[in-house]
Amino acid sequence: MSEPVRREVIVNAGPPRAFTLFTDRIGAWWPLDTHSVFGDGTVAFEADVLVERSGERESVWGEVRRWDAPHGLALTWHPGYGSQHATEIEVAFSPVADQTLVTLVHGGWERMTDPDASAAEYGVGWPGVLARYRELVDEVGA
């Protein structure tokens, strides 16, 4: 069974600001052109779901399981798939001096058709996605 993928990034903001930018501004930093269902549009947390919209089309990427601002959140993850194929993501925001260590853990691969390939693909993809998040934090300031 594939181990959970763990990726970390340090951002130049305290946990409250880092959490808010991660969640409230996900549509500003998420690379929709390369990492989405439709390739354009918007993505946002809406109540207890993360949704991508493009025109009249909608794709629920996951359901929020835990929202503990500014410490972390957990959600199911199934962009482009039904919830029966949902994996799990947990994101923690930990203070490190005047910065925040953001730790993303992505697991639950056994629900995927090819668990090892899915884990490997996300293992390669998450660093670039988190780099975009770090860039947004740097652009808007702490």
N, CA, C and O atoms as CSV, one atom per row, in Angstrom:
chain,resi,resn,atom,element,x,y,z
A,1,MET,N,N,0.845,-1.180,0.000
A,1,MET,CA,C,0.000,0.000,0.000
A,1,MET,C,C,0.888,1.241,0.000
A,1,MET,O,O,1.900,1.296,0.699
A,2,SER,N,N,0.498,2.224,-0.787
A,2,SER,CA,C,1.275,3.455,-0.899
A,2,SER,C,C,1.192,4.276,0.372
A,2,SER,O,O,0.130,4.414,0.979
A,3,GLU,N,N,2.326,4.813,0.758
A,3,GLU,CA,C,2.392,5.688,1.924
A,3,GLU,C,C,1.804,7.051,1.582
A,3,GLU,O,O,1.789,7.437,0.413
A,4,PRO,N,N,1.320,7.785,2.580
A,4,PRO,CA,C,0.847,9.142,2.317
A,4,PRO,C,C,1.978,10.019,1.779
A,4,PRO,O,O,3.139,9.866,2.160
A,5,VAL,N,N,1.616,10.930,0.896
A,5,VAL,CA,C,2.549,11.915,0.366
A,5,VAL,C,C,2.584,13.066,1.355
A,5,VAL,O,O,1.537,13.564,1.769
A,6,ARG,N,N,3.778,13.492,1.734
A,6,ARG,CA,C,3.945,14.608,2.671
A,6,ARG,C,C,4.810,15.663,2.002
A,6,ARG,O,O,5.927,15.379,1.569
A,7,ARG,N,N,4.290,16.882,1.919
A,7,ARG,CA,C,5.032,17.992,1.339
A,7,ARG,C,C,4.928,19.190,2.273
A,7,ARG,O,O,3.899,19.406,2.912
A,8,GLU,N,N,6.010,19.969,2.344
A,8,GLU,CA,C,6.057,21.125,3.239
A,8,GLU,C,C,6.542,22.353,2.489
A,8,GLU,O,O,7.297,22.258,1.521
A,9,VAL,N,N,6.091,23.503,2.958
A,9,VAL,CA,C,6.553,24.772,2.435
A,9,VAL,C,C,6.531,25.768,3.596
A,9,VAL,O,O,5.625,25.740,4.430
A,10,ILE,N,N,7.525,26.638,3.642
A,10,ILE,CA,C,7.549,27.707,4.640
A,10,ILE,C,C,7.143,28.992,3.943
A,10,ILE,O,O,7.675,29.342,2.889
A,11,VAL,N,N,6.177,29.698,4.558
A,11,VAL,CA,C,5.691,30.951,3.969
A,11,VAL,C,C,5.959,32.105,4.930
A,11,VAL,O,O,6.036,31.926,6.145
A,12,ASN,N,N,6.098,33.285,4.348
A,12,ASN,CA,C,6.419,34.493,5.104
A,12,ASN,C,C,5.166,35.175,5.641
A,12,ASN,O,O,4.826,36.291,5.250
A,13,ALA,N,N,4.498,34.481,6.534
A,13,ALA,CA,C,3.304,35.005,7.201
A,13,ALA,C,C,3.065,34.159,8.437
A,13,ALA,O,O,3.487,33.004,8.499
A,14,GLY,N,N,2.392,34.732,9.416
A,14,GLY,CA,C,2.002,33.969,10.587
A,14,GLY,C,C,0.867,33.015,10.232
A,14,GLY,O,O,0.229,33.174,9.191
A,15,PRO,N,N,0.605,32.017,11.095
A,15,PRO,CA,C,-0.435,31.039,10.787
A,15,PRO,C,C,-1.815,31.627,10.455
A,15,PRO,O,O,-2.453,31.139,9.521
A,16,PRO,N,N,-2.306,32.645,11.167
A,16,PRO,CA,C,-3.636,33.156,10.781
A,16,PRO,C,C,-3.677,33.674,9.345
A,16,PRO,O,O,-4.617,33.386,8.603
A,17,ARG,N,N,-2.665,34.432,8.960
A,17,ARG,CA,C,-2.623,34.975,7.598
A,17,ARG,C,C,-2.371,33.859,6.587
A,17,ARG,O,O,-2.984,33.846,5.519
A,18,ALA,N,N,-1.481,32.928,6.908
A,18,ALA,CA,C,-1.180,31.813,6.011
A,18,ALA,C,C,-2.425,30.969,5.771
A,18,ALA,O,O,-2.701,30.576,4.637
A,19,PHE,N,N,-3.168,30.691,6.816
A,19,PHE,CA,C,-4.400,29.903,6.693
A,19,PHE,C,C,-5.421,30.635,5.828
A,19,PHE,O,O,-6.029,30.040,4.939
A,20,THR,N,N,-5.604,31.921,6.091
A,20,THR,CA,C,-6.583,32.710,5.335
A,20,THR,C,C,-6.217,32.772,3.856
A,20,THR,O,O,-7.088,32.633,2.998
A,21,LEU,N,N,-4.940,32.978,3.550
A,21,LEU,CA,C,-4.529,33.037,2.148
A,21,LEU,C,C,-4.661,31.678,1.468
A,21,LEU,O,O,-4.983,31.605,0.282
A,22,PHE,N,N,-4.417,30.621,2.201
A,22,PHE,CA,C,-4.562,29.272,1.640
A,22,PHE,C,C,-6.018,28.996,1.303
A,22,PHE,O,O,-6.316,28.473,0.229
A,23,THR,N,N,-6.912,29.335,2.192
A,23,THR,CA,C,-8.322,28.978,2.018
A,23,THR,C,C,-9.119,30.037,1.256
A,23,THR,O,O,-9.775,29.714,0.265
A,24,ASP,N,N,-9.075,31.277,1.695
A,24,ASP,CA,C,-9.895,32.326,1.067
A,24,ASP,C,C,-9.399,32.716,-0.312
A,24,ASP,O,O,-10.183,33.175,-1.142
A,25,ARG,N,N,-8.114,32.540,-0.568
A,25,ARG,CA,C,-7.540,32.977,-1.852
A,25,ARG,C,C,-7.058,31.802,-2.705
A,25,ARG,O,O,-6.208,31.985,-3.577
A,26,ILE,N,N,-7.583,30.611,-2.467
A,26,ILE,CA,C,-7.129,29.436,-3.219
A,26,ILE,C,C,-7.290,29.643,-4.723
A,26,ILE,O,O,-6.484,29.139,-5.505
A,27,GLY,N,N,-8.315,30.373,-5.133
A,27,GLY,CA,C,-8.520,30.637,-6.549
A,27,GLY,C,C,-7.459,31.528,-7.160
A,27,GLY,O,O,-7.272,31.528,-8.377
A,28,ALA,N,N,-6.752,32.297,-6.319
A,28,ALA,CA,C,-5.695,33.193,-6.820
A,28,ALA,C,C,-4.362,32.462,-6.997
A,28,ALA,O,O,-3.540,32.876,-7.814
A,29,TRP,N,N,-4.140,31.398,-6.254
A,29,TRP,CA,C,-2.843,30.728,-6.345
A,29,TRP,C,C,-2.894,29.331,-6.967
A,29,TRP,O,O,-1.864,28.820,-7.404
A,30,TRP,N,N,-4.065,28.712,-7.015
A,30,TRP,CA,C,-4.136,27.353,-7.565
A,30,TRP,C,C,-3.892,27.393,-9.081
A,30,TRP,O,O,-4.507,28.208,-9.769
A,31,PRO,N,N,-3.014,26.537,-9.616
A,31,PRO,CA,C,-2.714,26.532,-11.055
A,31,PRO,C,C,-3.808,25.821,-11.873
A,31,PRO,O,O,-3.631,24.685,-12.312
A,32,LEU,N,N,-4.920,26.503,-12.063
A,32,LEU,CA,C,-6.060,25.906,-12.770
A,32,LEU,C,C,-5.726,25.474,-14.195
A,32,LEU,O,O,-6.309,24.519,-14.709
A,33,ASP,N,N,-4.803,26.163,-14.823
A,33,ASP,CA,C,-4.469,25.816,-16.207
A,33,ASP,C,C,-3.848,24.433,-16.329
A,33,ASP,O,O,-3.972,23.795,-17.375
A,34,THR,N,N,-3.188,23.959,-15.293
A,34,THR,CA,C,-2.522,22.659,-15.350
A,34,THR,C,C,-3.042,21.636,-14.348
A,34,THR,O,O,-2.832,20.438,-14.535
A,35,HIS,N,N,-3.716,22.082,-13.287
A,35,HIS,CA,C,-4.151,21.185,-12.213
A,35,HIS,C,C,-5.619,21.429,-11.887
A,35,HIS,O,O,-5.954,21.913,-10.806
A,36,SER,N,N,-6.490,21.087,-12.835
A,36,SER,CA,C,-7.920,21.250,-12.593
A,36,SER,C,C,-8.697,20.312,-13.501
A,36,SER,O,O,-8.126,19.639,-14.359
A,37,VAL,N,N,-9.991,20.278,-13.301
A,37,VAL,CA,C,-10.857,19.430,-14.109
A,37,VAL,C,C,-11.125,20.080,-15.464
A,37,VAL,O,O,-11.075,19.408,-16.494
A,38,PHE,N,N,-11.409,21.388,-15.470
A,38,PHE,CA,C,-11.824,22.069,-16.690
A,38,PHE,C,C,-10.714,22.864,-17.374
A,38,PHE,O,O,-10.833,23.178,-18.558
A,39,GLY,N,N,-9.635,23.198,-16.659
A,39,GLY,CA,C,-8.531,23.929,-17.255
A,39,GLY,C,C,-8.686,25.434,-17.236
A,39,GLY,O,O,-7.811,26.154,-17.717
A,40,ASP,N,N,-9.783,25.918,-16.689
A,40,ASP,CA,C,-10.020,27.359,-16.564
A,40,ASP,C,C,-11.110,27.554,-15.513
A,40,ASP,O,O,-11.559,26.587,-14.897
A,41,GLY,N,N,-11.525,28.770,-15.311
A,41,GLY,CA,C,-12.588,29.015,-14.346
A,41,GLY,C,C,-12.066,29.441,-12.995
A,41,GLY,O,O,-11.076,30.165,-12.891
A,42,THR,N,N,-12.748,28.980,-11.957
A,42,THR,CA,C,-12.405,29.367,-10.596
A,42,THR,C,C,-12.460,28.147,-9.682
A,42,THR,O,O,-13.079,27.132,-10.002
A,43,VAL,N,N,-11.798,28.274,-8.542
A,43,VAL,CA,C,-11.903,27.267,-7.494
A,43,VAL,C,C,-12.013,28.013,-6.176
A,43,VAL,O,O,-11.326,29.009,-5.949
A,44,ALA,N,N,-12.899,27.508,-5.300
A,44,ALA,CA,C,-13.105,28.175,-4.010
A,44,ALA,C,C,-13.740,27.211,-3.016
A,44,ALA,O,O,-14.432,26.262,-3.385
A,45,PHE,N,N,-13.476,27.491,-1.740
A,45,PHE,CA,C,-14.208,26.804,-0.685
A,45,PHE,C,C,-15.575,27.460,-0.594
A,45,PHE,O,O,-15.674,28.678,-0.447
A,46,GLU,N,N,-16.613,26.669,-0.681
A,46,GLU,CA,C,-17.987,27.150,-0.552
A,46,GLU,C,C,-18.644,26.326,0.543
A,46,GLU,O,O,-18.951,25.149,0.357
A,47,ALA,N,N,-18.851,26.963,1.681
A,47,ALA,CA,C,-19.365,26.262,2.860
A,47,ALA,C,C,-18.456,25.080,3.156
A,47,ALA,O,O,-17.293,25.282,3.504
A,48,ASP,N,N,-18.949,23.856,3.029
A,48,ASP,CA,C,-18.149,22.690,3.409
A,48,ASP,C,C,-17.628,21.895,2.218
A,48,ASP,O,O,-17.319,20.711,2.353
A,49,VAL,N,N,-17.525,22.540,1.040
A,49,VAL,CA,C,-16.967,21.859,-0.130
A,49,VAL,C,C,-15.957,22.762,-0.842
A,49,VAL,O,O,-15.994,23.986,-0.718
A,50,LEU,N,N,-15.066,22.131,-1.580
A,50,LEU,CA,C,-14.137,22.841,-2.457
A,50,LEU,C,C,-14.630,22.578,-3.871
A,50,LEU,O,O,-14.738,21.428,-4.297
A,51,VAL,N,N,-14.931,23.663,-4.604
A,51,VAL,CA,C,-15.606,23.547,-5.889
A,51,VAL,C,C,-14.848,24.292,-6.977
A,51,VAL,O,O,-14.392,25.418,-6.779
A,52,GLU,N,N,-14.723,23.642,-8.135
A,52,GLU,CA,C,-14.228,24.302,-9.335
A,52,GLU,C,C,-15.440,24.626,-10.206
A,52,GLU,O,O,-16.321,23.787,-10.395
A,53,ARG,N,N,-15.477,25.854,-10.736
A,53,ARG,CA,C,-16.555,26.266,-11.633
A,53,ARG,C,C,-15.949,26.825,-12.913
A,53,ARG,O,O,-14.938,27.528,-12.898
A,54,SER,N,N,-16.606,26.487,-14.024
A,54,SER,CA,C,-16.234,27.027,-15.326
A,54,SER,C,C,-17.526,27.190,-16.118
A,54,SER,O,O,-18.108,26.211,-16.584
A,55,GLY,N,N,-17.962,28.425,-16.265
A,55,GLY,CA,C,-19.243,28.667,-16.911
A,55,GLY,C,C,-20.346,27.992,-16.110
A,55,GLY,O,O,-20.486,28.230,-14.910
A,56,GLU,N,N,-21.113,27.167,-16.763
A,56,GLU,CA,C,-22.208,26.438,-16.109
A,56,GLU,C,C,-21.743,25.115,-15.492
A,56,GLU,O,O,-22.511,24.440,-14.806
A,57,ARG,N,N,-20.494,24.754,-15.738
A,57,ARG,CA,C,-19.979,23.473,-15.237
A,57,ARG,C,C,-19.470,23.611,-13.810
A,57,ARG,O,O,-18.980,24.663,-13.401
A,58,GLU,N,N,-19.598,22.517,-13.064
A,58,GLU,CA,C,-19.162,22.493,-11.669
A,58,GLU,C,C,-18.556,21.135,-11.361
A,58,GLU,O,O,-19.074,20.102,-11.785
A,59,SER,N,N,-17.457,21.144,-10.621
A,59,SER,CA,C,-16.837,19.914,-10.149
A,59,SER,C,C,-16.483,20.086,-8.679
A,59,SER,O,O,-15.703,20.967,-8.318
A,60,VAL,N,N,-17.054,19.249,-7.845
A,60,VAL,CA,C,-16.701,19.252,-6.423
A,60,VAL,C,C,-15.396,18.482,-6.283
A,60,VAL,O,O,-15.313,17.301,-6.620
A,61,TRP,N,N,-14.386,19.171,-5.780
A,61,TRP,CA,C,-13.077,18.540,-5.593
A,61,TRP,C,C,-12.999,17.775,-4.279
A,61,TRP,O,O,-12.265,16.792,-4.176
A,62,GLY,N,N,-13.758,18.222,-3.263
A,62,GLY,CA,C,-13.703,17.546,-1.973
A,62,GLY,C,C,-14.618,18.180,-0.957
A,62,GLY,O,O,-15.136,19.281,-1.145
A,63,GLU,N,N,-14.800,17.451,0.126
A,63,GLU,CA,C,-15.642,17.895,1.229
A,63,GLU,C,C,-14.780,18.166,2.457
A,63,GLU,O,O,-13.903,17.373,2.800
A,64,VAL,N,N,-15.037,19.289,3.111
A,64,VAL,CA,C,-14.281,19.659,4.302
A,64,VAL,C,C,-14.689,18.744,5.454
A,64,VAL,O,O,-15.873,18.627,5.772
A,65,ARG,N,N,-13.718,18.107,6.065
A,65,ARG,CA,C,-13.934,17.225,7.229
A,65,ARG,C,C,-13.611,17.935,8.543
A,65,ARG,O,O,-14.221,17.667,9.578
A,66,ARG,N,N,-12.631,18.853,8.479
A,66,ARG,CA,C,-12.239,19.607,9.678
A,66,ARG,C,C,-11.746,20.968,9.239
A,66,ARG,O,O,-10.963,21.082,8.297
A,67,TRP,N,N,-12.211,22.008,9.932
A,67,TRP,CA,C,-11.801,23.390,9.664
A,67,TRP,C,C,-11.418,23.965,11.014
A,67,TRP,O,O,-12.288,24.311,11.813
A,68,ASP,N,N,-10.139,24.068,11.271
A,68,ASP,CA,C,-9.648,24.499,12.574
A,68,ASP,C,C,-8.691,25.674,12.376
A,68,ASP,O,O,-7.487,25.564,12.611
A,69,ALA,N,N,-9.257,26.802,11.936
A,69,ALA,CA,C,-8.442,27.997,11.677
A,69,ALA,C,C,-7.834,28.513,12.970
A,69,ALA,O,O,-8.526,28.560,13.988
A,70,PRO,N,N,-6.581,28.895,12.966
A,70,PRO,CA,C,-5.615,28.901,11.868
A,70,PRO,C,C,-4.688,27.693,11.880
A,70,PRO,O,O,-3.628,27.719,11.255
A,71,HIS,N,N,-5.076,26.638,12.584
A,71,HIS,CA,C,-4.176,25.495,12.781
A,71,HIS,C,C,-4.161,24.505,11.628
A,71,HIS,O,O,-3.121,23.923,11.320
A,72,GLY,N,N,-5.312,24.310,10.987
A,72,GLY,CA,C,-5.324,23.340,9.906
A,72,GLY,C,C,-6.707,23.035,9.390
A,72,GLY,O,O,-7.712,23.552,9.877
A,73,LEU,N,N,-6.727,22.182,8.393
A,73,LEU,CA,C,-7.984,21.702,7.834
A,73,LEU,C,C,-7.756,20.325,7.255
A,73,LEU,O,O,-6.625,19.931,6.969
A,74,ALA,N,N,-8.845,19.599,7.087
A,74,ALA,CA,C,-8.802,18.276,6.471
A,74,ALA,C,C,-9.986,18.185,5.523
A,74,ALA,O,O,-11.075,18.682,5.813
A,75,LEU,N,N,-9.754,17.542,4.386
A,75,LEU,CA,C,-10.832,17.386,3.424
A,75,LEU,C,C,-10.637,16.125,2.608
A,75,LEU,O,O,-9.525,15.617,2.462
A,76,THR,N,N,-11.753,15.633,2.078
A,76,THR,CA,C,-11.648,14.565,1.097
A,76,THR,C,C,-11.144,15.200,-0.181
A,76,THR,O,O,-11.199,16.421,-0.329
A,77,TRP,N,N,-10.649,14.383,-1.118
A,77,TRP,CA,C,-10.058,14.926,-2.348
A,77,TRP,C,C,-10.402,13.996,-3.505
A,77,TRP,O,O,-9.975,12.842,-3.537
A,78,HIS,N,N,-11.181,14.511,-4.455
A,78,HIS,CA,C,-11.566,13.700,-5.608
A,78,HIS,C,C,-11.890,14.545,-6.840
A,78,HIS,O,O,-12.929,14.329,-7.463
A,79,PRO,N,N,-11.027,15.510,-7.212
A,79,PRO,CA,C,-11.324,16.321,-8.402
A,79,PRO,C,C,-11.451,15.445,-9.652
A,79,PRO,O,O,-10.542,14.691,-9.999
A,80,GLY,N,N,-12.596,15.567,-10.310
A,80,GLY,CA,C,-12.821,14.795,-11.523
A,80,GLY,C,C,-13.319,13.385,-11.290
A,80,GLY,O,O,-13.552,12.649,-12.249
A,81,TYR,N,N,-13.487,12.992,-10.037
A,81,TYR,CA,C,-13.945,11.642,-9.699
A,81,TYR,C,C,-15.116,11.734,-8.731
A,81,TYR,O,O,-15.331,12.769,-8.100
A,82,GLY,N,N,-15.861,10.659,-8.619
A,82,GLY,CA,C,-16.912,10.582,-7.618
A,82,GLY,C,C,-16.314,10.410,-6.236
A,82,GLY,O,O,-15.151,10.035,-6.092
A,83,SER,N,N,-17.111,10.683,-5.230
A,83,SER,CA,C,-16.614,10.616,-3.846
A,83,SER,C,C,-16.175,9.214,-3.435
A,83,SER,O,O,-15.445,9.071,-2.455
A,84,GLN,N,N,-16.597,8.179,-4.153
A,84,GLN,CA,C,-16.149,6.819,-3.830
A,84,GLN,C,C,-14.652,6.647,-4.072
A,84,GLN,O,O,-14.047,5.696,-3.577
A,85,HIS,N,N,-14.055,7.560,-4.828
A,85,HIS,CA,C,-12.611,7.524,-5.089
A,85,HIS,C,C,-11.865,8.597,-4.298
A,85,HIS,O,O,-10.734,8.946,-4.638
A,86,ALA,N,N,-12.484,9.112,-3.262
A,86,ALA,CA,C,-11.878,10.211,-2.502
A,86,ALA,C,C,-10.660,9.741,-1.716
A,86,ALA,O,O,-10.678,8.710,-1.044
A,87,THR,N,N,-9.605,10.539,-1.829
A,87,THR,CA,C,-8.455,10.389,-0.956
A,87,THR,C,C,-8.620,11.426,0.147
A,87,THR,O,O,-9.645,12.107,0.198
A,88,GLU,N,N,-7.642,11.560,1.025
A,88,GLU,CA,C,-7.743,12.524,2.122
A,88,GLU,C,C,-6.535,13.435,2.137
A,88,GLU,O,O,-5.403,13.017,1.892
A,89,ILE,N,N,-6.814,14.699,2.432
A,89,ILE,CA,C,-5.762,15.697,2.567
A,89,ILE,C,C,-5.892,16.358,3.933
A,89,ILE,O,O,-6.987,16.724,4.359
A,90,GLU,N,N,-4.759,16.504,4.609
A,90,GLU,CA,C,-4.692,17.294,5.836
A,90,GLU,C,C,-3.616,18.342,5.639
A,90,GLU,O,O,-2.527,18.049,5.145
A,91,VAL,N,N,-3.934,19.575,6.032
A,91,VAL,CA,C,-2.983,20.673,5.922
A,91,VAL,C,C,-2.852,21.303,7.300
A,91,VAL,O,O,-3.848,21.702,7.903
A,92,ALA,N,N,-1.618,21.394,7.800
A,92,ALA,CA,C,-1.342,21.977,9.112
A,92,ALA,C,C,-0.521,23.253,8.934
A,92,ALA,O,O,0.339,23.334,8.057
A,93,PHE,N,N,-0.796,24.241,9.775
A,93,PHE,CA,C,-0.111,25.537,9.746
A,93,PHE,C,C,0.559,25.734,11.101
A,93,PHE,O,O,-0.116,25.979,12.101
A,94,SER,N,N,1.889,25.625,11.135
A,94,SER,CA,C,2.641,25.678,12.383
A,94,SER,C,C,3.573,26.880,12.394
A,94,SER,O,O,4.298,27.106,11.425
A,95,PRO,N,N,3.568,27.666,13.490
A,95,PRO,CA,C,4.456,28.825,13.553
A,95,PRO,C,C,5.920,28.413,13.620
A,95,PRO,O,O,6.290,27.475,14.326
A,96,VAL,N,N,6.749,29.144,12.861
A,96,VAL,CA,C,8.204,28.982,12.888
A,96,VAL,C,C,8.759,30.399,12.876
A,96,VAL,O,O,8.865,31.024,11.821
A,97,ALA,N,N,9.113,30.900,14.055
A,97,ALA,CA,C,9.531,32.301,14.211
A,97,ALA,C,C,8.415,33.184,13.667
A,97,ALA,O,O,7.278,33.078,14.127
A,98,ASP,N,N,8.704,34.052,12.701
A,98,ASP,CA,C,7.658,34.922,12.144
A,98,ASP,C,C,7.104,34.376,10.832
A,98,ASP,O,O,6.469,35.102,10.066
A,99,GLN,N,N,7.347,33.099,10.581
A,99,GLN,CA,C,6.855,32.433,9.380
A,99,GLN,C,C,5.919,31.286,9.767
A,99,GLN,O,O,5.635,31.067,10.945
A,100,THR,N,N,5.448,30.559,8.751
A,100,THR,CA,C,4.590,29.404,9.001
A,100,THR,C,C,5.065,28.228,8.165
A,100,THR,O,O,5.304,28.352,6.964
A,101,LEU,N,N,5.197,27.084,8.825
A,101,LEU,CA,C,5.454,25.826,8.145
A,101,LEU,C,C,4.098,25.241,7.776
A,101,LEU,O,O,3.288,24.937,8.651
A,102,VAL,N,N,3.856,25.087,6.489
A,102,VAL,CA,C,2.612,24.499,5.993
A,102,VAL,C,C,2.931,23.071,5.580
A,102,VAL,O,O,3.749,22.841,4.689
A,103,THR,N,N,2.283,22.118,6.229
A,103,THR,CA,C,2.526,20.704,5.966
A,103,THR,C,C,1.264,20.087,5.382
A,103,THR,O,O,0.200,20.116,6.001
A,104,LEU,N,N,1.394,19.535,4.198
A,104,LEU,CA,C,0.290,18.870,3.519
A,104,LEU,C,C,0.561,17.376,3.511
A,104,LEU,O,O,1.631,16.939,3.087
A,105,VAL,N,N,-0.402,16.592,3.977
A,105,VAL,CA,C,-0.298,15.141,3.961
A,105,VAL,C,C,-1.488,14.615,3.155
A,105,VAL,O,O,-2.643,14.905,3.466
A,106,HIS,N,N,-1.182,13.842,2.120
A,106,HIS,CA,C,-2.204,13.337,1.201
A,106,HIS,C,C,-2.140,11.814,1.209
A,106,HIS,O,O,-1.128,11.231,0.819
A,107,GLY,N,N,-3.215,11.172,1.652
A,107,GLY,CA,C,-3.246,9.719,1.737
A,107,GLY,C,C,-4.579,9.149,1.288
A,107,GLY,O,O,-5.388,9.836,0.665
A,108,GLY,N,N,-4.793,7.898,1.609
A,108,GLY,CA,C,-6.016,7.212,1.217
A,108,GLY,C,C,-5.963,6.666,-0.199
A,108,GLY,O,O,-6.993,6.557,-0.864
A,109,TRP,N,N,-4.778,6.325,-0.658
A,109,TRP,CA,C,-4.570,5.900,-2.043
A,109,TRP,C,C,-5.271,4.604,-2.397
A,109,TRP,O,O,-5.498,4.329,-3.576
A,110,GLU,N,N,-5.618,3.805,-1.406
A,110,GLU,CA,C,-6.232,2.501,-1.678
A,110,GLU,C,C,-7.570,2.623,-2.420
A,110,GLU,O,O,-8.044,1.640,-2.990
A,111,ARG,N,N,-8.176,3.799,-2.421
A,111,ARG,CA,C,-9.448,3.983,-3.127
A,111,ARG,C,C,-9.254,4.257,-4.620
A,111,ARG,O,O,-10.223,4.275,-5.380
A,112,MET,N,N,-8.031,4.464,-5.032
A,112,MET,CA,C,-7.748,4.767,-6.430
A,112,MET,C,C,-7.532,3.475,-7.211
A,112,MET,O,O,-7.157,2.452,-6.638
A,113,THR,N,N,-7.769,3.526,-8.522
A,113,THR,CA,C,-7.606,2.354,-9.383
A,113,THR,C,C,-6.170,1.850,-9.350
A,113,THR,O,O,-5.927,0.647,-9.260
A,114,ASP,N,N,-5.216,2.782,-9.423
A,114,ASP,CA,C,-3.795,2.437,-9.360
A,114,ASP,C,C,-3.168,3.277,-8.245
A,114,ASP,O,O,-2.635,4.356,-8.506
A,115,PRO,N,N,-3.230,2.784,-7.004
A,115,PRO,CA,C,-2.773,3.572,-5.859
A,115,PRO,C,C,-1.341,4.085,-5.977
A,115,PRO,O,O,-1.082,5.250,-5.672
A,116,ASP,N,N,-0.409,3.241,-6.412
A,116,ASP,CA,C,0.985,3.657,-6.483
A,116,ASP,C,C,1.179,4.765,-7.515
A,116,ASP,O,O,1.913,5.721,-7.263
A,117,ALA,N,N,0.530,4.646,-8.673
A,117,ALA,CA,C,0.656,5.671,-9.708
A,117,ALA,C,C,0.035,6.987,-9.246
A,117,ALA,O,O,0.580,8.059,-9.510
A,118,SER,N,N,-1.102,6.909,-8.559
A,118,SER,CA,C,-1.751,8.126,-8.059
A,118,SER,C,C,-0.870,8.828,-7.038
A,118,SER,O,O,-0.694,10.045,-7.096
A,119,ALA,N,N,-0.314,8.061,-6.099
A,119,ALA,CA,C,0.561,8.648,-5.083
A,119,ALA,C,C,1.787,9.277,-5.738
A,119,ALA,O,O,2.209,10.367,-5.351
A,120,ALA,N,N,2.354,8.603,-6.718
A,120,ALA,CA,C,3.538,9.138,-7.399
A,120,ALA,C,C,3.203,10.422,-8.148
A,120,ALA,O,O,3.974,11.380,-8.109
A,121,GLU,N,N,2.057,10.451,-8.832
A,121,GLU,CA,C,1.663,11.641,-9.590
A,121,GLU,C,C,1.455,12.838,-8.663
A,121,GLU,O,O,1.952,13.929,-8.938
A,122,TYR,N,N,0.729,12.639,-7.578
A,122,TYR,CA,C,0.519,13.735,-6.632
A,122,TYR,C,C,1.817,14.118,-5.927
A,122,TYR,O,O,2.032,15.291,-5.620
A,123,GLY,N,N,2.676,13.143,-5.670
A,123,GLY,CA,C,3.962,13.445,-5.043
A,123,GLY,C,C,4.797,14.396,-5.876
A,123,GLY,O,O,5.540,15.218,-5.339
A,124,VAL,N,N,4.675,14.284,-7.188
A,124,VAL,CA,C,5.388,15.179,-8.095
A,124,VAL,C,C,4.642,16.510,-8.237
A,124,VAL,O,O,5.275,17.556,-8.381
A,125,GLY,N,N,3.315,16.486,-8.198
A,125,GLY,CA,C,2.510,17.683,-8.427
A,125,GLY,C,C,2.433,18.658,-7.274
A,125,GLY,O,O,2.434,19.870,-7.492
A,126,TRP,N,N,2.365,18.155,-6.046
A,126,TRP,CA,C,2.172,19.053,-4.903
A,126,TRP,C,C,3.261,20.106,-4.730
A,126,TRP,O,O,2.921,21.236,-4.382
A,127,PRO,N,N,4.540,19.822,-4.946
A,127,PRO,CA,C,5.544,20.884,-4.764
A,127,PRO,C,C,5.284,22.113,-5.633
A,127,PRO,O,O,5.432,23.240,-5.161
A,128,GLY,N,N,4.902,21.916,-6.885
A,128,GLY,CA,C,4.620,23.048,-7.754
A,128,GLY,C,C,3.387,23.819,-7.320
A,128,GLY,O,O,3.361,25.048,-7.386
A,129,VAL,N,N,2.371,23.101,-6.878
A,129,VAL,CA,C,1.151,23.751,-6.399
A,129,VAL,C,C,1.469,24.582,-5.154
A,129,VAL,O,O,1.052,25.736,-5.055
A,130,LEU,N,N,2.199,24.004,-4.218
A,130,LEU,CA,C,2.538,24.735,-2.990
A,130,LEU,C,C,3.484,25.902,-3.268
A,130,LEU,O,O,3.456,26.902,-2.550
A,131,ALA,N,N,4.314,25.786,-4.292
A,131,ALA,CA,C,5.179,26.917,-4.674
A,131,ALA,C,C,4.334,28.098,-5.134
A,131,ALA,O,O,4.670,29.247,-4.849
A,132,ARG,N,N,3.247,27.829,-5.838
A,132,ARG,CA,C,2.344,28.901,-6.270
A,132,ARG,C,C,1.708,29.577,-5.053
A,132,ARG,O,O,1.549,30.797,-5.028
A,133,TYR,N,N,1.351,28.791,-4.060
A,133,TYR,CA,C,0.798,29.342,-2.819
A,133,TYR,C,C,1.827,30.245,-2.136
A,133,TYR,O,O,1.503,31.357,-1.721
A,134,ARG,N,N,3.064,29.766,-2.022
A,134,ARG,CA,C,4.126,30.564,-1.405
A,134,ARG,C,C,4.330,31.878,-2.160
A,134,ARG,O,O,4.536,32.920,-1.538
A,135,GLU,N,N,4.274,31.841,-3.480
A,135,GLU,CA,C,4.421,33.053,-4.287
A,135,GLU,C,C,3.312,34.056,-3.984
A,135,GLU,O,O,3.574,35.256,-3.898
A,136,LEU,N,N,2.079,33.580,-3.823
A,136,LEU,CA,C,0.977,34.487,-3.490
A,136,LEU,C,C,1.210,35.130,-2.132
A,136,LEU,O,O,1.007,36.334,-1.975
A,137,VAL,N,N,1.632,34.346,-1.154
A,137,VAL,CA,C,1.899,34.892,0.183
A,137,VAL,C,C,2.974,35.970,0.080
A,137,VAL,O,O,2.851,37.023,0.706
A,138,ASP,N,N,4.013,35.725,-0.690
A,138,ASP,CA,C,5.070,36.712,-0.866
A,138,ASP,C,C,4.557,37.970,-1.557
A,138,ASP,O,O,4.963,39.077,-1.204
A,139,GLU,N,N,3.675,37.811,-2.531
A,139,GLU,CA,C,3.140,38.967,-3.274
A,139,GLU,C,C,2.268,39.858,-2.401
A,139,GLU,O,O,2.379,41.082,-2.464
A,140,VAL,N,N,1.411,39.269,-1.596
A,140,VAL,CA,C,0.471,40.075,-0.820
A,140,VAL,C,C,1.048,40.512,0.522
A,140,VAL,O,O,0.504,41.418,1.154
A,141,GLY,N,N,2.122,39.899,0.963
A,141,GLY,CA,C,2.758,40.287,2.221
A,141,GLY,C,C,2.066,39.687,3.421
A,141,GLY,O,O,0.953,39.167,3.345
A,142,ALA,N,N,2.778,39.780,4.546
A,142,ALA,CA,C,2.262,39.177,5.781
A,142,ALA,C,C,1.262,40.096,6.419
A,142,ALA,O,O,0.710,39.772,7.470
